[in-house]
Amino acid sequence: MEEERAIVGFPPFLLPPPWRSKKDKMESPELAFTIWLLACVSGPADGYPNGKVTEACSSMMPLHGHYPQLTPKHIITASETEFRPGDHIKVTLSGPDFEGFLIQARDAENLDGPTVGSFMLVEQSICQLLTCNHVKNSAVSHTHKSKKNHLEAYWIASPNAPKHVQFLATVVEKYHIFWVKIPGPIISQPNAPPLTTIPTTPKTQPTSQPVSHLIKPFNASGCGFMKFCIRNPTNCNPEAANCFFLSFKPDGHSVIIEMSGPSEGYLAFALSYDQWMGDDDAYLCVNEDHRININTAFLRGRSSPVLDSENTLEDMSWRLADGVLQCSFRRKIHLSDNQRRYNLDVNYYIFLADGEVGEGGPIYKHQRQPLISNGMCNVTGPPKDLGGSRSPQLIKIHGALMFVAWMTTVSIGVIVARFFKPVWPHSLLFGKEIWFQVHRTLMLTTVALTSIAFILPFIYRGGWSYKAGFHPYLGCTVMALAIFQPLVAGFRPSPHGPRRQLFNWVHWSTGTTARILAVVTMFLGMDLPALKLPYPWDTYTMIGFVAWHVGIDVLLEIHGYCLIHKVELIDDDRIHILQSLTSVEAEGRMFKQIVLTIYICGNIAFLITFLAAINQL
């Protein structure tokens, strides 16, 4: 869960490479995913260490993917019990060391309402003012995550302040340990009537449902006729250690969902209207100290996931054994009162992602592309048993064409031009020597395949990929050299022309540079999230191909040297040497033809191996 960033408290489809948010699509298409799932940056999601928490102004809830603690350890005090409009009241927050905080003042009779009044700082090095509910300086938060245990600020009563005001604070001790809306003192205006309601802290945390342990692992029985399943690899058994499994089984007005995969960190799936990250309904099973937390979240582009204020899941259970994480839960098909949870009787793309969790709960970017369903699915419709792909189809075609071009056609074309001129010295094809026609055809095929493959990532991402490292830059260089080669060849001098030697060196050096860069580019591209061939198998196989090509090249060089040495031993006369060379070359034709046949077969074997690996993605 596809394309590249860390999202606060959420898997990157959960961020990539090759996903992009709806905003990205409209404003900057080249910033494409990854990705679908927390896609994200290369480090752990770290919350809001700079205190810019305006997104949490209303709920005061950190978007960390965890439940808040219930018993506060920190205290809020006020210097006065009464106030008049314009008064400055000192507010103090103290307690055990904490990293982050958010302080607000609200109407004591409507704690779910907007902030009231404004604040003035005392310690600007650790505190900053925020604009909440379009009211400037109406909240105070931290500037960095350094430890602190005491802070002060002044609250300024506004002219339209309510009769009773209560101070609230959210305190973050660690990423996964925090308290939300800790109630502070209530201050009142003089002669204010008594409170008409008993002030209570509003509900801010997801409702915690009972969670049980699964007794045995899931199985695939019923997939395709009783429940909707997605499996990777196709038809794998969720009891196995290498199987990613997601199933949906309608049960009355709800759906029983099972999710399983080899992960000791987190598993997550999301429902999306497209194959890009943004406006997606996500569900996470996160391993925290060998206990699985099952959460729901809403993905808003590449910003932090928004947790539900209430947990809409029921019958939650989990199992963690032998490196396989499994969780199951029940969800109603329709949730009309919750706009962030999608109805389950509509067609969606389904993303499935996995990744690591840092100490204390931060979720790291997934190491590979999320699994994406091959098409839009209705999980409450006719049961299906589907596979998915961790690589977009255009990227798979891009990789396949590049492998064909730079592992097969160009390699064979170079070998033929370099070593097989004497093998067919007088044989012509369409008026030209056979070796030349074979070489030219294979080189032009290489240029054509490279050109087609070159444009596919641009079509897929809608522009340049800034998250792919050196791969796109080297790819552009290879494309330029590939086009330059035939253009130069079209102006080659005659065999005995004065500039023929210069042409030969330019032609050889350009081609050799292009081939070397192409191999390097393929090495880099194989491990990008959008393709991600199995590691280290892909590296070793590519090294094997390079060794195979170099070995054949060296063998033919040695063979040619031996032929020339043999001729020199026959006679020292130049004319006789040339005549003998022709005779000896004729003797070596059979050897070269056998080597060429073996080389082509081995080359095709390497190619088929890589194409099969791409097809399995």
Buried (B, 14 or more C-beta within 10 A) or exposed (E): BBBBBBBBBBBBBBBBBBBBBBBBBEEBBBBBBBBBBBBBBEEBBBBBBBBEBBBBBBBBBBBBBBBBBEEBEBEBEBBEEEBEEEBEBBBBBBBEEBBBBBBBBBBBBBBEEBBBBBBEBBEEEBBBBBBBBEBEBBBBBBBEBEEBEEBBBBBBBBEEBBBBBBBBBBBBBBBBBBBBBBBBBBBBBEEEEEBEEEBEBBEBBBEEBEBEEBEEBBBBEBBBEEBBBBBBEEEBBBBBEEBBBBBBBBEEEBBBBBBBBBBEBBBBBBBBBBBBBBBBBBBBBBBBEEEBBBBBBBBBBBBBBBBBBBBBBEBBBBBBEEEBBBBBBBBBBEBEEBEBBBBBEBEBBBBBBBBBBBEBBBBBBBEBBBBBBEEBBBBBEEBBBBBBBBBBEBBBBBBBBBBBBBBBBBBBBBBBBBBBBBBBEEEEEEEEBBBBBBBBBBBBBBBBBBBBBBEBBBEBBBBBBBBBEEBBEBBEBBBEBBBBBEEBBEEBEEEEEEEEEEBEEBBEEBBEEBBEBBBBBBBBBBBBBBBBBEEEEBBEBBEEBBEBBEEBBEBBEEBBEEBEEBBEEBEEEEEEBEBBBEEBBEEBBEBBEEBBEEBBEBBEEBBEBBBEBBEBB
